[in-house]
Amino acid sequence: MNAAERRMRPVNNGRVFVFRTDPVYLTLPATNVTPAITRSAQCQMLVRAENATKASTADSWIIMGTERTGACNNLPV
């Protein structure tokens, strides 16, 4: 995942993986009544995982839940 910043944060019984994408900019053109408006949006997704076997292998983690905010809020998981 080249465009995303990845971080791990320890929690009591597992970890939370944080994925943040680069901001996307959207510009609405000016009209006779309003000026042009530029808005940025960034996707952030938190993945909560627990270690089922206490081993440090990738397949020992079970995803327990996700939270999404920003531009990725409507993406299916």
Distance bins in CASP14 RR format, pairs under 12 A and 6 or more apart:
PFRMAT RR
TARGET T0000
AUTHOR 0000-0000-0000
RMODE 2
METHOD distances of the structure
MODEL  1
1 17 0 0 0 0 0 1 0 0 0 0 0
1 18 0 0 0 0 0 1 0 0 0 0 0
1 19 1 0 0 1 0 0 0 0 0 0 0
1 20 0 0 0 0 0 1 0 0 0 0 0
1 21 0 0 0 0 1 0 0 0 0 0 0
1 22 0 0 0 0 0 1 0 0 0 0 0
1 43 0 0 0 0 0 1 0 0 0 0 0
1 45 0 0 0 0 0 1 0 0 0 0 0
2 19 0 0 0 0 0 1 0 0 0 0 0
2 21 0 0 0 0 0 1 0 0 0 0 0
2 22 0 0 0 0 1 0 0 0 0 0 0
3 19 0 0 0 0 1 0 0 0 0 0 0
3 20 0 0 0 0 1 0 0 0 0 0 0
3 21 1 0 1 0 0 0 0 0 0 0 0
3 22 1 0 1 0 0 0 0 0 0 0 0
3 23 0 0 0 0 0 1 0 0 0 0 0
3 24 0 0 0 0 0 1 0 0 0 0 0
3 42 0 0 0 0 0 1 0 0 0 0 0
3 43 0 0 0 0 1 0 0 0 0 0 0
4 17 0 0 0 0 0 1 0 0 0 0 0
4 18 0 0 0 0 1 0 0 0 0 0 0
4 19 1 0 1 0 0 0 0 0 0 0 0
4 20 1 0 0 1 0 0 0 0 0 0 0
4 21 1 0 1 0 0 0 0 0 0 0 0
4 22 1 0 0 1 0 0 0 0 0 0 0
4 23 0 0 0 0 0 1 0 0 0 0 0
4 42 0 0 0 0 0 1 0 0 0 0 0
4 43 0 0 0 0 1 0 0 0 0 0 0
4 44 0 0 0 0 1 0 0 0 0 0 0
4 45 0 0 0 0 1 0 0 0 0 0 0
4 47 0 0 0 0 0 1 0 0 0 0 0
4 72 0 0 0 0 0 1 0 0 0 0 0
5 17 0 0 0 0 0 1 0 0 0 0 0
5 18 1 0 0 1 0 0 0 0 0 0 0
5 19 1 0 0 1 0 0 0 0 0 0 0
5 20 1 0 1 0 0 0 0 0 0 0 0
5 21 0 0 0 0 1 0 0 0 0 0 0
5 22 0 0 0 0 1 0 0 0 0 0 0
5 23 0 0 0 0 0 1 0 0 0 0 0
5 42 0 0 0 0 0 1 0 0 0 0 0
5 43 0 0 0 0 0 1 0 0 0 0 0
5 44 0 0 0 0 1 0 0 0 0 0 0
5 45 0 0 0 0 0 1 0 0 0 0 0
6 15 0 0 0 0 0 1 0 0 0 0 0
6 16 0 0 0 0 0 1 0 0 0 0 0
6 17 1 0 0 1 0 0 0 0 0 0 0
6 18 1 0 0 1 0 0 0 0 0 0 0
6 19 1 0 0 1 0 0 0 0 0 0 0
6 20 0 0 0 0 1 0 0 0 0 0 0
6 21 0 0 0 0 0 1 0 0 0 0 0
6 44 0 0 0 0 0 1 0 0 0 0 0
6 45 0 0 0 0 0 1 0 0 0 0 0
6 46 0 0 0 0 0 1 0 0 0 0 0
6 47 0 0 0 0 0 1 0 0 0 0 0
7 15 0 0 0 0 0 1 0 0 0 0 0
7 16 0 0 0 0 1 0 0 0 0 0 0
7 17 1 0 0 1 0 0 0 0 0 0 0
7 18 1 0 1 0 0 0 0 0 0 0 0
7 19 0 0 0 0 1 0 0 0 0 0 0
7 20 0 0 0 0 1 0 0 0 0 0 0
7 44 0 0 0 0 0 1 0 0 0 0 0
7 45 0 0 0 0 0 1 0 0 0 0 0
7 46 0 0 0 0 0 1 0 0 0 0 0
7 47 0 0 0 0 0 1 0 0 0 0 0
8 14 0 0 0 0 1 0 0 0 0 0 0
8 15 1 0 1 0 0 0 0 0 0 0 0
8 16 1 0 0 1 0 0 0 0 0 0 0
8 17 1 0 1 0 0 0 0 0 0 0 0
8 18 1 0 0 1 0 0 0 0 0 0 0
8 19 0 0 0 0 0 1 0 0 0 0 0
8 46 0 0 0 0 0 1 0 0 0 0 0
8 47 0 0 0 0 0 1 0 0 0 0 0
8 48 0 0 0 0 0 1 0 0 0 0 0
8 49 0 0 0 0 1 0 0 0 0 0 0
8 61 0 0 0 0 0 1 0 0 0 0 0
9 15 1 0 0 1 0 0 0 0 0 0 0
9 16 1 0 1 0 0 0 0 0 0 0 0
9 17 1 0 0 1 0 0 0 0 0 0 0
9 18 1 0 0 1 0 0 0 0 0 0 0
9 46 0 0 0 0 1 0 0 0 0 0 0
9 47 0 0 0 0 0 1 0 0 0 0 0
9 48 0 0 0 0 0 1 0 0 0 0 0
9 49 0 0 0 0 0 1 0 0 0 0 0
10 16 0 0 0 0 1 0 0 0 0 0 0
10 17 0 0 0 0 0 1 0 0 0 0 0
10 48 0 0 0 0 0 1 0 0 0 0 0
10 49 0 0 0 0 0 1 0 0 0 0 0
10 50 0 0 0 0 0 1 0 0 0 0 0
10 51 0 0 0 0 0 1 0 0 0 0 0
11 17 0 0 0 0 0 1 0 0 0 0 0
11 18 0 0 0 0 0 1 0 0 0 0 0
11 46 0 0 0 0 0 1 0 0 0 0 0
11 47 0 0 0 0 0 1 0 0 0 0 0
11 48 1 0 0 1 0 0 0 0 0 0 0
11 49 0 0 0 0 1 0 0 0 0 0 0
11 50 0 0 0 0 1 0 0 0 0 0 0
11 51 0 0 0 0 0 1 0 0 0 0 0
11 64 0 0 0 0 0 1 0 0 0 0 0
12 48 0 0 0 0 0 1 0 0 0 0 0
12 50 0 0 0 0 1 0 0 0 0 0 0
12 51 0 0 0 0 0 1 0 0 0 0 0
13 48 0 0 0 0 1 0 0 0 0 0 0
13 49 0 0 0 0 1 0 0 0 0 0 0
13 50 1 0 1 0 0 0 0 0 0 0 0
13 51 0 0 0 0 1 0 0 0 0 0 0
13 52 0 0 0 0 0 1 0 0 0 0 0
13 54 0 0 0 0 0 1 0 0 0 0 0
13 61 0 0 0 0 0 1 0 0 0 0 0
13 62 0 0 0 0 0 1 0 0 0 0 0
13 64 0 0 0 0 1 0 0 0 0 0 0
14 47 0 0 0 0 0 1 0 0 0 0 0
14 48 1 0 0 1 0 0 0 0 0 0 0
14 49 1 0 0 1 0 0 0 0 0 0 0
14 50 1 0 1 0 0 0 0 0 0 0 0
14 51 1 0 1 0 0 0 0 0 0 0 0
14 52 0 0 0 0 0 1 0 0 0 0 0
14 54 0 0 0 0 0 1 0 0 0 0 0
14 60 0 0 0 0 0 1 0 0 0 0 0
14 61 0 0 0 0 1 0 0 0 0 0 0
14 62 0 0 0 0 1 0 0 0 0 0 0
14 63 0 0 0 0 0 1 0 0 0 0 0
14 64 0 0 0 0 1 0 0 0 0 0 0
14 65 0 0 0 0 0 1 0 0 0 0 0
15 46 0 0 0 0 0 1 0 0 0 0 0
15 47 0 0 0 0 1 0 0 0 0 0 0
15 48 1 0 0 1 0 0 0 0 0 0 0
15 49 1 0 1 0 0 0 0 0 0 0 0
15 50 0 0 0 0 1 0 0 0 0 0 0
15 51 1 0 0 1 0 0 0 0 0 0 0
15 56 0 0 0 0 0 1 0 0 0 0 0
15 60 0 0 0 0 0 1 0 0 0 0 0
15 61 1 0 0 1 0 0 0 0 0 0 0
15 62 0 0 0 0 0 1 0 0 0 0 0
15 63 0 0 0 0 0 1 0 0 0 0 0
15 64 0 0 0 0 0 1 0 0 0 0 0
15 65 0 0 0 0 0 1 0 0 0 0 0
16 44 0 0 0 0 0 1 0 0 0 0 0
16 45 0 0 0 0 0 1 0 0 0 0 0
16 46 1 0 1 0 0 0 0 0 0 0 0
16 47 1 0 0 1 0 0 0 0 0 0 0
16 48 1 0 1 0 0 0 0 0 0 0 0
16 49 1 0 0 1 0 0 0 0 0 0 0
16 50 0 0 0 0 0 1 0 0 0 0 0
16 61 0 0 0 0 0 1 0 0 0 0 0
16 63 0 0 0 0 0 1 0 0 0 0 0
16 64 0 0 0 0 1 0 0 0 0 0 0
16 65 0 0 0 0 1 0 0 0 0 0 0
16 66 0 0 0 0 0 1 0 0 0 0 0
16 67 0 0 0 0 1 0 0 0 0 0 0
17 44 0 0 0 0 0 1 0 0 0 0 0
17 45 0 0 0 0 1 0 0 0 0 0 0
17 46 1 0 0 1 0 0 0 0 0 0 0
17 47 1 0 1 0 0 0 0 0 0 0 0
17 48 0 0 0 0 1 0 0 0 0 0 0
17 49 1 0 0 1 0 0 0 0 0 0 0
17 50 0 0 0 0 0 1 0 0 0 0 0
17 58 0 0 0 0 0 1 0 0 0 0 0
17 61 0 0 0 0 1 0 0 0 0 0 0
17 63 0 0 0 0 1 0 0 0 0 0 0
17 64 0 0 0 0 0 1 0 0 0 0 0
17 65 0 0 0 0 0 1 0 0 0 0 0
17 66 0 0 0 0 1 0 0 0 0 0 0
17 67 0 0 0 0 0 1 0 0 0 0 0
18 43 0 0 0 0 0 1 0 0 0 0 0
18 44 1 0 0 1 0 0 0 0 0 0 0
18 45 1 0 0 1 0 0 0 0 0 0 0
18 46 1 0 1 0 0 0 0 0 0 0 0
18 47 0 0 0 0 1 0 0 0 0 0 0
18 48 0 0 0 0 0 1 0 0 0 0 0
18 49 0 0 0 0 0 1 0 0 0 0 0
18 66 0 0 0 0 0 1 0 0 0 0 0
18 67 0 0 0 0 1 0 0 0 0 0 0
18 68 0 0 0 0 0 1 0 0 0 0 0
18 69 0 0 0 0 0 1 0 0 0 0 0
19 42 0 0 0 0 0 1 0 0 0 0 0
19 43 1 0 0 1 0 0 0 0 0 0 0
19 44 1 0 0 1 0 0 0 0 0 0 0
19 45 1 0 1 0 0 0 0 0 0 0 0
19 46 1 0 0 1 0 0 0 0 0 0 0
19 47 1 0 0 1 0 0 0 0 0 0 0
19 66 0 0 0 0 1 0 0 0 0 0 0
19 67 0 0 0 0 0 1 0 0 0 0 0
19 68 0 0 0 0 1 0 0 0 0 0 0
19 69 0 0 0 0 0 1 0 0 0 0 0
19 70 0 0 0 0 0 1 0 0 0 0 0
19 72 0 0 0 0 1 0 0 0 0 0 0
19 75 0 0 0 0 0 1 0 0 0 0 0
19 77 0 0 0 0 0 1 0 0 0 0 0
20 41 0 0 0 0 0 1 0 0 0 0 0
20 42 1 0 0 1 0 0 0 0 0 0 0
20 43 1 0 0 1 0 0 0 0 0 0 0
20 44 1 0 1 0 0 0 0 0 0 0 0
20 45 0 0 0 0 1 0 0 0 0 0 0
20 46 0 0 0 0 1 0 0 0 0 0 0
20 68 0 0 0 0 0 1 0 0 0 0 0
20 69 0 0 0 0 1 0 0 0 0 0 0
20 70 0 0 0 0 0 1 0 0 0 0 0
20 71 0 0 0 0 0 1 0 0 0 0 0
20 72 0 0 0 0 1 0 0 0 0 0 0
21 40 0 0 0 0 0 1 0 0 0 0 0
21 41 0 0 0 0 1 0 0 0 0 0 0
21 42 1 0 0 1 0 0 0 0 0 0 0
21 43 1 0 1 0 0 0 0 0 0 0 0
21 44 1 0 0 1 0 0 0 0 0 0 0
21 45 0 0 0 0 1 0 0 0 0 0 0
21 68 0 0 0 0 0 1 0 0 0 0 0
21 69 0 0 0 0 0 1 0 0 0 0 0
21 70 0 0 0 0 1 0 0 0 0 0 0
21 71 1 0 0 1 0 0 0 0 0 0 0
21 72 1 0 0 1 0 0 0 0 0 0 0
21 75 0 0 0 0 0 1 0 0 0 0 0
22 40 0 0 0 0 1 0 0 0 0 0 0
22 41 0 0 0 0 0 1 0 0 0 0 0
22 42 1 0 0 1 0 0 0 0 0 0 0
22 43 0 0 0 0 1 0 0 0 0 0 0
22 44 0 0 0 0 0 1 0 0 0 0 0
22 71 0 0 0 0 0 1 0 0 0 0 0
23 38 0 0 0 0 0 1 0 0 0 0 0
23 39 0 0 0 0 1 0 0 0 0 0 0
23 40 1 0 1 0 0 0 0 0 0 0 0
23 41 1 0 0 1 0 0 0 0 0 0 0
23 42 1 0 1 0 0 0 0 0 0 0 0
23 43 0 0 0 0 1 0 0 0 0 0 0
23 44 0 0 0 0 0 1 0 0 0 0 0
23 70 0 0 0 0 0 1 0 0 0 0 0
23 71 0 0 0 0 1 0 0 0 0 0 0
24 38 0 0 0 0 0 1 0 0 0 0 0
24 39 0 0 0 0 1 0 0 0 0 0 0
24 40 1 0 0 1 0 0 0 0 0 0 0
24 41 1 0 1 0 0 0 0 0 0 0 0
24 42 1 0 0 1 0 0 0 0 0 0 0
24 43 0 0 0 0 1 0 0 0 0 0 0
24 70 0 0 0 0 0 1 0 0 0 0 0
24 71 1 0 0 1 0 0 0 0 0 0 0
24 72 0 0 0 0 0 1 0 0 0 0 0
25 36 0 0 0 0 0 1 0 0 0 0 0
25 37 0 0 0 0 0 1 0 0 0 0 0
25 38 1 0 1 0 0 0 0 0 0 0 0
25 39 1 0 0 1 0 0 0 0 0 0 0
25 40 1 0 1 0 0 0 0 0 0 0 0
25 41 0 0 0 0 1 0 0 0 0 0 0
25 42 0 0 0 0 0 1 0 0 0 0 0
25 71 0 0 0 0 0 1 0 0 0 0 0
26 36 0 0 0 0 0 1 0 0 0 0 0
26 37 0 0 0 0 1 0 0 0 0 0 0
26 38 1 0 0 1 0 0 0 0 0 0 0
26 39 1 0 1 0 0 0 0 0 0 0 0
26 40 1 0 0 1 0 0 0 0 0 0 0
26 41 1 0 0 1 0 0 0 0 0 0 0
26 42 0 0 0 0 0 1 0 0 0 0 0
26 71 0 0 0 0 1 0 0 0 0 0 0
27 35 0 0 0 0 0 1 0 0 0 0 0
27 36 1 0 0 1 0 0 0 0 0 0 0
27 37 1 0 0 1 0 0 0 0 0 0 0
27 38 1 0 1 0 0 0 0 0 0 0 0
27 39 1 0 0 1 0 0 0 0 0 0 0
27 40 0 0 0 0 0 1 0 0 0 0 0
28 34 0 0 0 0 1 0 0 0 0 0 0
28 35 0 0 0 0 1 0 0 0 0 0 0
28 36 1 0 0 1 0 0 0 0 0 0 0
28 37 1 0 1 0 0 0 0 0 0 0 0
28 38 1 0 0 1 0 0 0 0 0 0 0
28 39 1 0 0 1 0 0 0 0 0 0 0
29 35 0 0 0 0 1 0 0 0 0 0 0
29 36 1 0 1 0 0 0 0 0 0 0 0
29 37 0 0 0 0 1 0 0 0 0 0 0
29 38 0 0 0 0 0 1 0 0 0 0 0
30 36 1 0 1 0 0 0 0 0 0 0 0
30 37 0 0 0 0 1 0 0 0 0 0 0
30 38 0 0 0 0 0 1 0 0 0 0 0
31 37 0 0 0 0 0 1 0 0 0 0 0
39 70 0 0 0 0 0 1 0 0 0 0 0
39 71 0 0 0 0 0 1 0 0 0 0 0
40 70 0 0 0 0 0 1 0 0 0 0 0
40 71 0 0 0 0 1 0 0 0 0 0 0
41 69 0 0 0 0 0 1 0 0 0 0 0
41 70 1 0 1 0 0 0 0 0 0 0 0
41 71 1 0 1 0 0 0 0 0 0 0 0
41 72 0 0 0 0 1 0 0 0 0 0 0
41 73 0 0 0 0 1 0 0 0 0 0 0
41 74 0 0 0 0 0 1 0 0 0 0 0
42 68 0 0 0 0 0 1 0 0 0 0 0
42 69 0 0 0 0 1 0 0 0 0 0 0
42 70 1 0 0 1 0 0 0 0 0 0 0
42 71 1 0 0 1 0 0 0 0 0 0 0
42 72 0 0 0 0 1 0 0 0 0 0 0
42 73 0 0 0 0 0 1 0 0 0 0 0
43 67 0 0 0 0 0 1 0 0 0 0 0
43 68 1 0 0 1 0 0 0 0 0 0 0
43 69 1 0 0 1 0 0 0 0 0 0 0
43 70 1 0 1 0 0 0 0 0 0 0 0
43 71 1 0 1 0 0 0 0 0 0 0 0
43 72 1 1 0 0 0 0 0 0 0 0 0
43 73 1 0 0 1 0 0 0 0 0 0 0
43 74 0 0 0 0 0 1 0 0 0 0 0
43 75 1 0 0 1 0 0 0 0 0 0 0
43 77 0 0 0 0 0 1 0 0 0 0 0
44 66 0 0 0 0 0 1 0 0 0 0 0
44 67 0 0 0 0 1 0 0 0 0 0 0
44 68 1 0 0 1 0 0 0 0 0 0 0
44 69 1 0 1 0 0 0 0 0 0 0 0
44 70 1 0 0 1 0 0 0 0 0 0 0
44 71 0 0 0 0 1 0 0 0 0 0 0
44 72 1 0 0 1 0 0 0 0 0 0 0
44 73 0 0 0 0 1 0 0 0 0 0 0
44 75 0 0 0 0 0 1 0 0 0 0 0
45 63 0 0 0 0 0 1 0 0 0 0 0
45 65 0 0 0 0 0 1 0 0 0 0 0
45 66 1 0 0 1 0 0 0 0 0 0 0
45 67 1 0 0 1 0 0 0 0 0 0 0
45 68 1 0 1 0 0 0 0 0 0 0 0
45 69 1 0 0 1 0 0 0 0 0 0 0
45 70 0 0 0 0 1 0 0 0 0 0 0
45 71 0 0 0 0 0 1 0 0 0 0 0
45 72 1 0 1 0 0 0 0 0 0 0 0
45 73 0 0 0 0 1 0 0 0 0 0 0
45 75 0 0 0 0 1 0 0 0 0 0 0
45 76 0 0 0 0 0 1 0 0 0 0 0
45 77 1 0 0 1 0 0 0 0 0 0 0
46 63 0 0 0 0 0 1 0 0 0 0 0
46 64 0 0 0 0 0 1 0 0 0 0 0
46 65 0 0 0 0 1 0 0 0 0 0 0
46 66 1 0 0 1 0 0 0 0 0 0 0
46 67 1 0 1 0 0 0 0 0 0 0 0
46 68 1 0 0 1 0 0 0 0 0 0 0
46 69 0 0 0 0 1 0 0 0 0 0 0
46 70 0 0 0 0 0 1 0 0 0 0 0
46 72 0 0 0 0 0 1 0 0 0 0 0
46 77 0 0 0 0 0 1 0 0 0 0 0
47 61 0 0 0 0 1 0 0 0 0 0 0
47 62 0 0 0 0 0 1 0 0 0 0 0
47 63 1 0 0 1 0 0 0 0 0 0 0
47 64 0 0 0 0 1 0 0 0 0 0 0
47 65 1 0 0 1 0 0 0 0 0 0 0
47 66 1 0 1 0 0 0 0 0 0 0 0
47 67 0 0 0 0 1 0 0 0 0 0 0
47 68 0 0 0 0 1 0 0 0 0 0 0
47 72 0 0 0 0 0 1 0 0 0 0 0
47 77 0 0 0 0 1 0 0 0 0 0 0
48 61 0 0 0 0 0 1 0 0 0 0 0
48 62 0 0 0 0 1 0 0 0 0 0 0
48 63 1 0 0 1 0 0 0 0 0 0 0
48 64 1 0 1 0 0 0 0 0 0 0 0
48 65 1 0 1 0 0 0 0 0 0 0 0
48 66 1 0 0 1 0 0 0 0 0 0 0
48 67 1 0 0 1 0 0 0 0 0 0 0
49 58 0 0 0 0 0 1 0 0 0 0 0
49 59 0 0 0 0 0 1 0 0 0 0 0
49 60 0 0 0 0 1 0 0 0 0 0 0
49 61 1 0 1 0 0 0 0 0 0 0 0
49 62 1 0 0 1 0 0 0 0 0 0 0
49 63 1 0 1 0 0 0 0 0 0 0 0
49 64 1 0 0 1 0 0 0 0 0 0 0
49 65 0 0 0 0 1 0 0 0 0 0 0
49 66 0 0 0 0 1 0 0 0 0 0 0
50 60 0 0 0 0 1 0 0 0 0 0 0
50 61 1 0 0 1 0 0 0 0 0 0 0
50 62 1 0 1 0 0 0 0 0 0 0 0
50 63 0 0 0 0 1 0 0 0 0 0 0
50 64 1 0 1 0 0 0 0 0 0 0 0
50 65 0 0 0 0 1 0 0 0 0 0 0
51 57 0 0 0 0 1 0 0 0 0 0 0
51 58 0 0 0 0 0 1 0 0 0 0 0
51 59 0 0 0 0 0 1 0 0 0 0 0
51 60 1 0 1 0 0 0 0 0 0 0 0
51 61 1 0 1 0 0 0 0 0 0 0 0
51 62 1 0 0 1 0 0 0 0 0 0 0
51 63 0 0 0 0 0 1 0 0 0 0 0
51 64 0 0 0 0 0 1 0 0 0 0 0
52 58 0 0 0 0 0 1 0 0 0 0 0
52 59 0 0 0 0 1 0 0 0 0 0 0
52 60 1 0 1 0 0 0 0 0 0 0 0
52 61 1 0 0 1 0 0 0 0 0 0 0
52 62 1 0 1 0 0 0 0 0 0 0 0
52 63 0 0 0 0 0 1 0 0 0 0 0
52 64 0 0 0 0 0 1 0 0 0 0 0
53 59 0 0 0 0 1 0 0 0 0 0 0
53 60 1 0 1 0 0 0 0 0 0 0 0
53 61 0 0 0 0 1 0 0 0 0 0 0
53 62 0 0 0 0 1 0 0 0 0 0 0
54 60 1 0 0 1 0 0 0 0 0 0 0
54 61 0 0 0 0 0 1 0 0 0 0 0
55 61 0 0 0 0 1 0 0 0 0 0 0
63 77 0 0 0 0 1 0 0 0 0 0 0
65 77 0 0 0 0 1 0 0 0 0 0 0
66 72 0 0 0 0 0 1 0 0 0 0 0
66 73 0 0 0 0 0 1 0 0 0 0 0
66 75 0 0 0 0 0 1 0 0 0 0 0
66 76 0 0 0 0 0 1 0 0 0 0 0
66 77 1 0 1 0 0 0 0 0 0 0 0
67 73 0 0 0 0 1 0 0 0 0 0 0
67 77 0 0 0 0 0 1 0 0 0 0 0
68 74 0 0 0 0 1 0 0 0 0 0 0
68 75 1 0 0 1 0 0 0 0 0 0 0
68 76 0 0 0 0 0 1 0 0 0 0 0
68 77 1 0 0 1 0 0 0 0 0 0 0
69 75 0 0 0 0 0 1 0 0 0 0 0
END
